Amino acid sequence: MLNLVPDKPKAVAEIFRVLRPGGRVQIADILLATPASAACRSHPELWAECIVGATTESDFLDLFHTEGFTGVELLSHLDYFAGSSSAETRKVAASFGARTLVMRAVKPS
């Protein structure tokens, strides 16, 4: 869950470092259509909902391209929050356009 990692570039760099050449990574993570504001980031409830630490899809995929991964591929989107029993969680997730992305990438040989 990179959405809860404060320093995402550092985390992706570490993933790249530990993979052997030709190694693959596949990740499912929560992303947002609308970035969370600084004010939203101060609410523990939104952190607990796994929302305010998330980034946008393009920024997320760019992290992998920038680090040097190849074959960065979007596999699917899922509406993770639709299954929540909490109407409030569904409402908050929808307000940010939160959804799950599944992607994969390769460390060049």
SVG drawing of the C-alpha trace seen along z (x, -y; Angstrom):
<svg xmlns="http://www.w3.org/2000/svg" viewBox="-25 -23 45 34">
<polyline fill="none" stroke="black" stroke-width="0.4" points="0.0,0.0 2.1,-2.9 -0.8,-5.2 0.2,-5.2 3.9,-5.7 4.9,-9.4 8.0,-9.3 6.7,-7.4 9.7,-8.1 12.0,-6.6 9.8,-3.5 9.7,-3.0 13.5,-3.4 13.8,-0.7 11.5,1.6 13.7,1.0 16.9,1.6 15.9,5.0 14.5,6.5 17.0,8.5 17.5,7.4 14.5,8.7 12.5,8.8 8.8,7.9 6.6,6.0 2.8,6.1 1.0,3.7 -2.6,2.9 -3.0,-0.5 -5.6,-3.2 -5.4,-6.2 -7.4,-9.4 -9.0,-11.4 -8.8,-14.6 -5.7,-15.1 -6.3,-15.6 -5.6,-19.1 -3.2,-19.8 -6.2,-20.4 -7.6,-17.0 -4.2,-15.4 -4.5,-16.6 -7.6,-14.4 -6.7,-11.0 -10.1,-9.6 -9.1,-10.2 -5.8,-8.4 -7.6,-5.5 -9.8,-5.4 -6.6,-5.0 -7.5,-8.1 -5.4,-11.1 -2.1,-9.4 -3.0,-8.3 -1.9,-10.1 -3.3,-10.4 -3.0,-7.7 -0.6,-9.6 1.7,-10.6 1.7,-7.0 2.7,-5.5 5.2,-8.3 7.0,-7.2 7.8,-3.9 8.8,-5.4 11.1,-7.9 12.8,-5.2 13.7,-3.3 11.1,-0.5 10.0,0.6 6.8,2.2 4.8,0.2 1.3,1.4 -2.1,0.6 -3.9,4.0 -7.2,2.9 -9.2,0.6 -11.4,1.8 -13.9,-0.1 -12.5,1.1 -14.7,-1.2 -18.0,-0.1 -18.0,2.9 -17.7,0.9 -20.5,1.4 -20.1,-2.3 -22.1,-4.8 -19.8,-7.5 -16.7,-5.7 -18.4,-5.2 -19.3,-8.9 -15.9,-10.2 -14.2,-7.8 -16.5,-9.0 -15.8,-12.7 -12.1,-12.1 -12.7,-9.7 -10.9,-7.0 -10.4,-3.6 -7.9,-0.8 -5.4,-0.5 -3.6,2.8 -0.3,2.3 2.9,4.1 6.4,3.2 9.8,4.7 13.3,3.8 15.4,3.9 17.9,6.7"/>
</svg>
